[in-house]
């Protein structure tokens, strides 16, 4: 399947134009460019001095915290609209868990992070005292925000509940973590402890104006500041970070000196360099595409080609008016695709990028309603156009509604890995025919997760006792691991099939529908200085016979070399993907390949990076089963 040693082939074609711009805007391999120093108040916990050298065991026993829950809350079908809603509380799981290798949903219950196996209806508690969480691209590790509104820190925990580890320890408020797709870095916002993160205006501005965007590299626990602001989001290619910059202008209506309005959506590379303003808000009293008090909540499309964000226009006719916009990620200045009221959560893209879910919290609801009544979710495709009205007049929007478009009283959403359905958080005892003209009167009581095909009514209740406004993450099954004869480890999606080993000890896994594969193998020992010169065709000629474009090699934080390519397989079919070269623990060189079709590469890139990064892991004490280098 590959050659142990071969002279590297030269690329037959080099990209120009956009790819030159891409390299300039995203270059991140230059270790000589340091990040800006952190404020002294931010404390990152250093790595422990000892390093474990143990084979990971992803099916290991859960921690003590995880042993406190089990599966008792079973999914149910939608209730009869004519029936009277039950008044009895939903049961809370209490028995011992079974570690799951199936798809799971993550949510909060009483501040505990719960992982629910959707096939077995079993549950595990992964951590307590959790406010936010974010799963890595392969779903094997979870970043947590633990604490309260006046102090919270960043932690890590494995998908199996092992390795609960603090990353920061300071009297500040950390918020909104986002993973690099390679799993080797996190980005988050950090503000002084007297300023809590808020999802309404002007509280959001107070936090964002006081916060720093922090990039933390997990391989060595180095950290640096990317700039003043908040809401950071790693791009799916791992090379760029978007965030909302700090407001710059004092609002005359508020008797406080802190700036509350006028900022940008800024994009920088992984070294904090080559920053530019993707979108601007220059004030509510101006005309044009930059009008508005704030821009915030950047969210990348799955292929990284587009960036969505929200524009807060301010109060107009007693309504907090919001416009959501989307634009090409190398161009900026997006066009409107949704309009609403209140404050919106970051856009949730369907895995194929063709549809989006928007969660609206109309905190200034003119009806005077509160609780679930001020929330809703809008479901849209990004094809076509439609017309709407805002207080300033008619507005043409990109996209069309999925079905009715709106799901009232819905709070949080999480797409399935396949993108064919979602889980949505609804009020307790929810009924599809409950009238929306009268308040429910349940306040912020725990709600229920329902399975939902956006565009239709939710059909099946999955689980109850979910915290009000809890985030939701629907994770794929934990990847499988295969240990090769040379001691290297190949991680691959659970529904892929492992091929027989070849003559050079390579292991390869194939997607069930064909078109994609991942392969890893020992290679002849090479000095790291030579890694950049080795082409995918010299390492995996059976899988990639010719190169049309091979990008510049990127040095990842662990010292390995990553490179993307576009070419043709041995059968002449177009292929795209990436390779990674790294040192083995025995002094050998390990090579890995992820290959798919050019049409799929954009949306598969983040997962590919995570799986390639997992090849031949070495664990660090305190982060067993978690850190991939």
C-alpha positions in Angstrom: 0.0 0.0 0.0 3.0 2.3 0.5 6.7 2.5 -0.1 9.1 2.2 2.8 11.5 4.5 1.0 11.2 6.4 -2.2 12.3 9.6 -3.7 9.5 12.1 -3.3 7.6 13.1 -6.5 7.2 16.7 -7.3 3.7 18.2 -7.5 2.5 18.5 -11.1 0.6 21.6 -10.4 0.5 24.4 -7.9 -2.6 26.3 -6.9 -2.5 30.1 -7.5 -4.8 33.0 -6.7 -7.1 31.9 -3.9 -4.5 29.4 -2.6 -1.8 32.1 -2.4 -4.2 34.3 -0.4 -5.0 31.3 1.7 -1.4 30.7 2.6 -0.8 34.4 3.4 -3.9 34.6 5.6 -3.5 31.3 7.4 0.2 30.7 7.7 0.8 29.2 11.1 3.9 27.0 10.9 6.4 29.7 11.7 7.5 28.9 15.3 9.6 32.0 15.4 6.5 34.2 15.6 5.4 34.2 19.3 1.9 34.9 20.5 1.3 38.0 22.4 1.8 37.4 26.2 -1.1 36.7 28.4 -2.3 39.2 31.1 -0.6 38.2 34.3 -3.9 37.4 35.9 -4.5 34.4 33.6 -2.8 31.3 35.0 -2.3 28.2 32.9 -1.5 25.0 34.8 1.8 23.6 33.5 2.2 20.0 32.3 3.2 17.5 34.9 6.9 16.4 34.7 6.2 12.7 34.3 4.9 11.3 31.1 2.9 8.1 30.9 3.7 5.6 28.1 0.6 3.4 28.3 -1.6 2.1 25.5 -4.9 3.9 25.7 -7.9 1.9 26.8 -11.0 3.8 25.6 -13.3 1.2 27.1 -11.9 1.7 30.6 -14.0 2.0 33.7 -15.7 5.3 34.4 -14.7 7.7 37.2 -16.6 7.7 40.5 -18.7 10.6 39.3 -19.7 8.6 36.2 -20.8 5.7 38.4 -23.8 7.6 39.7 -26.2 7.4 36.7 -27.8 4.9 34.5 -30.5 4.3 31.9 -34.1 4.6 33.1 -35.5 7.4 31.1 -36.8 5.9 27.9 -37.7 7.7 24.6 -41.4 8.2 24.0 -43.5 9.1 21.0 -45.2 12.5 20.7 -48.2 12.8 23.1 -51.8 12.9 22.0 -52.5 16.6 21.6 -55.9 16.1 23.2 -54.5 14.5 26.3 -53.9 16.4 29.4 -50.1 16.9 30.0 -48.8 14.8 32.9 -47.9 16.7 36.0 -45.5 14.1 37.5 -41.8 14.9 37.4 -39.6 12.9 35.0 -37.3 10.3 36.6 -33.6 11.0 37.1 -31.2 8.1 36.4 -29.4 6.8 39.4 -27.9 3.3 38.7 -24.5 2.2 37.5 -23.6 2.9 33.8 -22.3 0.9 30.9 -19.6 2.5 28.8 -21.1 3.1 25.3 -19.5 2.8 21.9 -22.6 4.1 20.2 -23.7 7.7 19.4 -24.2 9.8 22.5 -25.8 13.1 23.3 -24.2 15.4 25.9 -26.3 17.8 28.0 -26.4 19.3 31.5 -28.6 18.1 34.4 -28.2 20.0 37.7 -24.9 21.3 36.5 -23.6 17.7 35.8 -22.4 16.8 32.3 -24.3 13.8 31.2 -23.5 11.5 28.3 -26.6 9.5 27.1 -26.2 6.4 24.9 -29.0 6.9 22.4 -29.2 3.2 21.4 -29.2 1.7 24.9 -30.8 4.7 26.7 -28.1 4.5 29.3 -26.4 7.5 30.9 -23.1 8.5 32.6 -22.0 11.6 34.5 -18.7 12.8 33.1 -18.2 15.9 35.4 -19.9 18.1 37.9 -20.2 21.9 38.3 -20.2 22.4 34.5 -21.5 25.6 32.8 -20.3 25.0 29.2 -18.7 22.2 27.2 -17.3 21.6 23.7 -16.4 18.2 22.2 -13.3 17.7 20.1 -13.7 16.9 16.3 -13.5 13.2 16.9 -15.6 13.3 20.0 -13.0 11.7 22.2 -12.3 14.7 24.4 -14.4 17.4 26.0 -13.4 20.9 27.1 -15.4 22.1 30.1 -16.0 25.4 31.7 -16.5 24.7 35.4 -17.3 27.2 38.2 -19.9 30.0 38.6 -20.6 33.4 37.2 -17.8 35.1 39.2 -15.1 32.4 38.6 -14.8 29.6 36.1 -11.9 27.6 34.7 -11.1 25.5 31.7 -11.0 21.7 32.3 -10.6 18.6 30.1 -12.3 15.2 30.4 -12.2 12.1 28.2 -15.3 10.8 26.5 -15.1 7.8 28.8 -15.1 10.0 31.9 -11.4 9.6 32.6 -8.7 12.2 33.0 -10.7 15.1 34.5 -7.9 17.7 34.4 -7.8 21.5 35.1 -6.1 23.7 32.5 -6.5 27.1 34.1 -6.6 28.2 37.7 -7.2 31.9 38.2 -9.8 34.3 39.7 -11.3 35.0 36.3 -14.2 34.0 34.2 -13.4 31.7 31.3 -16.0 31.0 28.6 -16.9 29.7 25.1 -14.1 27.1 24.5 -13.5 26.0 20.9 -11.2 23.1 19.7 -8.6 23.1 17.0 -9.7 20.2 14.8 -6.3 18.5 15.4 -7.1 18.4 19.1 -3.8 20.0 20.0 -5.1 23.5 21.0 -8.1 25.3 22.5 -9.2 28.9 22.2 -11.4 30.6 24.8 -12.3 34.0 26.3 -11.1 35.1 29.7 -12.4 38.1 31.6 -11.9 39.5 35.2 -14.0 37.7 37.8 -16.3 40.6 38.4 -17.6 40.4 34.8 -19.6 37.3 34.0 -20.4 36.0 30.5 -23.8 37.1 29.4 -26.1 36.3 26.4 -28.0 39.5 26.4 -27.1 43.1 25.7 -25.4 45.1 27.3 -24.1 42.3 29.6 -22.4 40.7 26.6 -20.6 43.9 25.8 -19.3 44.3 29.4 -17.8 40.8 29.2 -16.4 41.1 25.7 -14.9 44.5 26.4 -13.0 43.2 29.4 -12.0 39.8 27.9 -9.0 38.4 26.2 -9.1 35.7 23.5 -6.6 33.0 24.7 -5.0 30.3 22.6 -3.8 27.4 24.7 -1.6 24.7 23.1 -2.1 21.4 24.9 1.1 19.8 23.8 3.2 22.0 26.0 0.6 24.1 27.8 1.9 27.3 26.2 -0.6 30.1 25.9 -0.9 33.5 24.4 -3.4 36.3 23.7 -4.9 36.7 20.3 -6.6 40.0 21.1 -9.3 41.7 23.1 -12.7 40.2 22.6 -14.8 37.0 23.0 -16.8 34.3 21.2 -13.7 32.7 19.5 -14.2 29.9 17.0 -11.6 27.7 15.4 -12.1 27.1 11.6 -12.6 23.6 10.4 -9.1 23.7 8.6 -7.5 24.5 12.0 -5.6 27.5 10.5 -7.9 30.4 11.4 -9.7 31.7 14.4 -12.6 34.1 14.3 -13.8 36.1 17.2 -15.8 39.2 18.2 -13.5 42.1 19.0 -14.1 44.3 22.1 -16.6 47.1 21.7 -14.9 50.5 21.2 -17.6 53.2 21.7 -19.4 54.4 24.8 -23.2 54.2 24.5 -24.8 57.5 25.4 -27.9 55.9 26.8 -25.9 54.1 29.5 -24.3 56.0 32.4 -21.1 53.9 32.4 -17.7 54.7 30.9 -17.1 51.2 29.4 -17.6 51.0 25.6 -20.6 48.9 24.7 -21.0 49.3 21.0 -19.1 49.2 17.6 -16.8 46.3 17.0 -15.7 43.8 14.4 -15.7 40.1 13.6 -11.9 39.5 13.4 -10.1 36.6 11.8 -6.5 35.8 12.6 -4.2 32.8 11.9 -3.1 30.4 14.6 -0.2 32.6 15.6 -2.4 35.6 16.0 -1.1 37.2 12.9 -2.5 38.6 9.6 -5.7 39.7 11.4 -8.5 41.4 9.4 -12.0 42.6 9.9 -14.4 40.2 8.4 -17.5 42.3 9.4 -18.0 45.6 11.2 -20.6 47.3 13.3 -20.1 51.1 13.1 -23.2 52.4 14.9 -27.0 52.3 14.8 -27.4 55.8 13.3 -25.7 55.1 10.0 -26.8 53.5 6.8 -25.2 50.8 4.8 -24.1 47.2 5.4 -22.0 48.1 8.4 -24.9 49.6 10.4 -25.5 48.2 13.8 -24.4 48.3 17.4 -22.5 45.0 17.5 -21.4 41.9 15.5 -20.9 38.7 17.5 -21.1 34.9 17.6 -19.0 33.9 14.6 -19.7 30.3 13.4 -17.9 28.5 10.5 -19.6 26.4 7.9 -18.5 22.7 8.1 -16.1 23.2 5.1 -14.8 26.5 6.4 -15.8 28.3 3.2 -18.3 30.5 4.9 -18.6 32.3 8.2 -21.9 33.2 9.8 -22.4 35.8 12.5 -25.1 38.0 14.1 -25.6 41.8 13.8 -27.3 43.5 16.7 -29.1 46.6 15.4 -30.4 47.7 18.8 -33.9 48.5 20.0 -36.3 49.5 17.2 -40.0 50.0 17.9 -39.5 48.4 21.3 -37.8 45.3 19.9 -34.2 44.2 20.0 -33.6 43.6 16.3 -31.1 41.0 15.2 -29.9 40.2 11.6 -27.9 37.1 10.9 -25.4 37.3 8.1 -23.1 34.9 6.2 -20.2 35.5 3.8 -17.3 33.8 2.1 -14.6 33.3 4.7 -11.9 34.9 2.6 -14.0 37.8 1.4 -16.1 39.0 4.4 -19.0 41.5 4.6 -21.8 38.8 4.6 -25.3 39.1 3.4 -28.4 38.7 5.6 -30.0 35.2 5.8 -32.2 35.6 8.9 -33.9 38.4 11.0 -35.4 38.2 14.4 -35.5 39.7 17.9 -33.5 39.4 21.2 -30.2 37.6 21.3 -29.1 34.6 19.2 -26.8 31.7 19.9 -24.1 30.9 17.3 -25.6 29.4 14.2 -25.7 25.6 14.1 -24.8 24.2 10.7 -26.0 20.9 9.4 -23.0 18.6 8.8 -23.2 19.1 5.1 -23.4 22.9 5.5 -26.6 23.2 3.4 -29.0 24.1 6.3 -28.7 25.9 9.6 -30.6 26.2 12.9 -30.8 29.5 14.7 -31.7 29.7 18.4 -33.4 33.0 19.4 -33.8 34.2 23.0 -36.1 37.2 22.8 -35.2 38.5 26.3 -37.1 41.7 25.7 -40.3 39.9 24.6 -42.9 42.7 24.2 -45.7 40.3 25.4 -44.0 40.2 28.8 -43.5 36.4 28.5 -40.5 34.7 30.0 -39.0 31.2 30.4 -39.4 29.0 27.4 -42.0 31.3 25.9 -39.3 33.8 24.9 -37.3 31.2 23.0 -37.6 29.6 19.5 -35.6 27.9 16.8 -35.6 28.8 13.1 -34.7 26.1 10.6 -33.4 27.3 7.2 -31.7 26.0 4.0 -29.1 28.3 2.5 -30.6 28.0 -1.1 -32.8 30.5 -2.7 -34.1 33.8 -1.3 -37.1 35.1 0.6 -38.6 38.4 1.7 -39.2 39.7 5.3 -39.7 43.0 7.1 -37.7 44.7 9.8 -38.5 48.0 11.4 -36.4 49.8 8.8 -38.3 48.3 5.9 -38.4 45.2 3.6 -35.3 42.9 3.6 -34.3 40.2 1.1 -32.8 37.2 2.9 -30.7 34.3 1.6 -32.2 30.9 2.1 -35.7 29.4 2.5 -37.5 28.0 5.5 -37.4 24.3 6.2 -41.1 23.4 6.5 -42.8 25.9 8.8 -39.3 27.3 9.7 -40.1 28.1 13.3 -40.3 25.9 16.4 -41.6 27.9 19.2 -40.4 27.5 22.8 -37.3 25.5 21.6 -34.1 26.4 23.3 -31.0 24.4 22.2 -30.3 22.2 19.3 -27.7 19.6 18.2 -27.5 18.0 14.8 -27.0 14.2 14.5 -23.6 13.2 13.0 -25.4 12.2 9.8 -27.4 15.5 9.6 -30.7 13.7 9.0 -32.3 14.8 12.3 -31.5 16.9 15.5 -32.2 16.9 19.2 -34.0 19.9 20.5 -34.6 21.1 24.1 -38.3 21.8 24.7 -40.4 22.6 27.9 -41.4 19.9 30.3 -44.6 18.1 29.2 -44.3 19.7 25.8 -47.1 19.1 23.4 -47.1 20.0 19.7 -50.5 21.6 19.9 -49.9 23.8 23.0 -51.1 27.3 22.2 -48.4 30.0 21.9 -50.8 32.9 22.7 -50.6 32.2 26.4 -47.5 31.7 28.6 -46.7 28.2 29.8 -45.9 29.4 33.3 -43.1 26.8 33.9 -40.3 29.4 34.3 -36.9 27.9 34.0 -37.9 24.4 34.9 -35.8 21.5 33.5 -36.9 20.5 30.0 -37.0 17.6 27.6 -34.8 16.5 24.6 -36.9 15.5 21.6 -35.8 14.0 18.3 -36.6 16.4 15.5 -36.4 16.5 11.8 -36.2 20.3 11.1 -39.2 21.3 9.1 -41.6 19.0 10.8 -42.9 18.7 14.4 -40.7 16.9 16.9 -41.9 13.3 17.1 -40.2 11.5 19.9 -39.2 12.5 23.4 -35.7 11.2 24.2 -35.0 12.2 27.8 -36.1 14.6 30.5 -34.7 16.6 33.4 -32.4 18.6 31.2 -31.2 21.9 32.5 -33.0 25.1 31.2 -31.0 26.4 28.2 -28.5 23.5 28.4 -26.2 23.2 25.4 -26.5 20.0 23.4 -23.9 18.0 21.5 -24.8 14.9 19.5 -21.5 12.9 19.2 -20.7 10.1 16.8 -19.7 6.7 18.2 -16.2 6.7 19.7 -13.6 5.8 17.1 -12.2 2.4 17.1 -8.4 1.8 17.5 -6.2 -0.8 15.8 -2.7 -1.4 17.0 -0.3 -2.3 14.2 2.5 -4.8 14.3 5.0 -2.0 14.8 3.2 -0.6 17.9 1.5 2.3 16.1 -2.2 3.0 16.6 -4.8 3.8 13.9 -8.0 5.4 15.0 -11.0 5.2 12.6 -14.7 5.8 12.6 -16.7 3.1 14.3 -18.8 2.3 11.2 -15.8 1.9 8.9 -14.3 -1.5 8.1 -10.7 -2.5 8.8 -8.9 -4.0 5.7 -6.3 -6.8 6.1 -2.8 -5.7 6.9 -0.4 -5.4 3.9 3.1 -6.5 3.4 4.5 -3.4 4.9 2.5 -3.6 8.1 0.1 -0.8 7.2 -3.4 -0.8 8.6 -6.2 0.8 6.6 -9.9 1.4 7.4 -12.5 2.0 4.6 -15.7 4.0 4.7 -18.8 1.8 4.3 -20.0 3.6 1.2 -16.6 3.8 -0.3 -14.8 7.0 -1.3 -12.9 7.5 1.9 -10.2 5.7 3.8 -7.6 6.3 6.5 -4.3 4.4 6.6 -1.1 4.4 8.8 2.1 2.5 8.7 5.7 2.5 9.9 8.2 4.1 7.5 11.9 4.1 7.2 13.5 6.3 9.8 13.8 9.8 8.5 15.2 13.0 10.1 12.5 15.5 10.8 14.2 18.0 8.5 13.3 15.7 5.5 9.6 15.3 6.3 8.5 18.3 4.3 10.0 16.9 1.1 8.1 13.6 1.1 5.0 13.6 -1.1 1.9 11.5 -0.6 2.7 9.6 -3.8 6.1 8.5 -2.3 4.4 7.2 0.9 1.1 5.9 -0.4 1.4 5.3 -4.2 -1.4 2.7 -4.2 -3.9 5.2 -2.8 -2.6 8.3 -4.6 -1.0 7.9 -8.0 -0.7 11.4 -9.2 -0.7 14.9 -7.6 -2.5 17.9 -9.1 -1.8 20.1 -6.1 0.1 19.6 -2.9 0.0 22.4 -0.3 2.9 23.6 1.7 3.6 21.4 4.7 2.5 22.7 8.1 4.3 21.8 11.3 1.8 21.0 14.0 2.3 21.9 17.7 3.7 18.4 18.4 6.4 18.7 15.7 4.6 16.4 13.2 4.2 17.6 9.6 0.7 17.8 8.0 0.1 18.4 4.3 -3.1 18.5 2.2 -3.3 17.4 -1.4 -5.5 17.1 -4.5 -4.8 14.3 -7.0 -5.9 11.1 -8.5 -6.0 7.5 -7.3 -4.5 4.5 -9.1 -7.8 4.2 -11.0 -7.6 7.8 -12.2 -10.5 9.0 -10.0 -10.0 12.4 -8.4 -9.1 12.3 -4.7 -8.3 14.8 -2.0 -7.0 14.6 1.6 -4.0 15.0 3.8 -1.0 13.2 5.2 0.8 13.4 8.6 4.4 12.4 9.3 5.7 12.0 12.9 8.3 10.2 14.9 7.5 6.9 16.5 8.5 6.1 20.1 11.1 3.6 18.9 12.8 6.2 16.6 11.0 5.1 13.5 8.9 7.4 11.4 5.1 6.9 11.2 3.1 8.0 8.2 -0.7 8.4 8.0 -3.1 9.2 5.2 -6.7 10.3 5.0 -8.2 10.2 1.5 -11.7 11.1 0.3 -13.3 12.7 -2.8 -12.7 16.4 -3.5 -16.4 17.0 -3.1 -16.3 15.6 0.5 -12.9 16.9 1.6 -14.1 20.2 2.9 -16.7 18.8 5.3 -14.5 15.8 6.3 -11.3 17.9 6.9 -11.9 18.5 10.7 -12.5 14.8 11.4 -9.6 13.9 9.2 -7.2 16.1 11.2 -8.5 14.6 14.5 -8.0 11.0 13.3 -4.6 11.8 11.8 -3.5 13.5 15.0 -4.5 10.4 17.0 -2.0 8.1 15.2 0.7 6.8 17.6 -0.4 8.7 20.7 1.7 9.1 23.8 -0.3 10.0 26.9 0.6 12.6 29.5 0.0 11.8 33.2 -3.4 13.2 34.2 -4.6 13.2 30.6 -4.8 9.5 29.9 -7.1 8.5 27.0 -7.3 12.2 26.2 -4.4 14.0 24.7 -3.2 12.9 21.2 0.5 13.4 20.9 
